[in-house]
Amino acid sequence: MNITPEEFKRVLIEAKRKLDDAARKGYMHVGKIRVDVHGRVLSIHPSEIEGTPVSVIGDIHGDANTLRSILGYTMGSLRIFVGDYVDRGPPAGQVYTLYTLLKLFIDNDTIILLRGNHEPPEGLEPVPHDYPQALASYLEQIGENPQMAGELYDLSFKLFNSLPHALIIEGKALIVHGGIPRRAKSNDKYEYLGGNTLKPPMDILEDILWSDPTDKTPDYLPNPRGAGILWGPRLTLKAISITKARIIIRGHETAPLGFKVDHNGRVLTLFSRVGKPYGNTRAGFLYCRDVNMIEVDKKVNLGCVYVLKKVMETAVAY
Ligand SMILES: [Mn+2]
């Protein structure tokens, strides 16, 4: 089914409005779950999700088939997506992915969409950023005027600025796209993450959207990606102590199995798409029947990690 430019516009505008209203009010509901909103940083009290399964899904990057499979497997759970919805897939896959997820969000599904580095703030665009061109190609494919791509991109760009970039499940997990800030400018967990403001400080936003874990240093090194940092285990412990989370869950990096674990079980990476141009043949995601199962003995519980070996194949617990 084609997504018309009018319908896509409607969903982009509606989703941005819902996010901005939530930031002004300080809370929103996804399904029946109350989410507290501190600028562009979210938090959930665990009592809100008692008895609700929780899933976390990594980068999709326009892989619509895998997205469909994962939406099936995670039905009925609180689904948390860590960003990178567009770029790198076929044009229709990119449009389908962003549209489908935003539509679930505005239709009050139990879904949270975080911001990735491919939903960039101005001046921090990834290279290549093929989404603008993908919009034009998609419009052409469905027989619409490709010149409308400019307007759709402007609306997308505005929406990206309203997406939250971090979620704390209090006492349990910190969920982001890439990583953590290199400096702790405040011991207040929301300020530390660039929260409490509608325009997050660019240095904090860059580190959260772009960084990757490393064992090469306890603290941090420059990131060869050209933005963000490579952060070490000491910074992980700092983030855990400030946010009172026990585990950091993030996407951003490919992994052959669709997931990987760093820093002695304190950092879980999920990459939830397969196929070119990335090398992994498996898509990983997290699905826990209960939020308390995410972590066991200060390590991520691998019993909650599911891997899709092939598109549309049965997911198996790792
Ligand atoms: Mn990324």
Residues whose N, C-alpha, C, O or C-beta is under 5 A from the ligand:
A	BS01	MN	D84 G116 N117 L209 H252
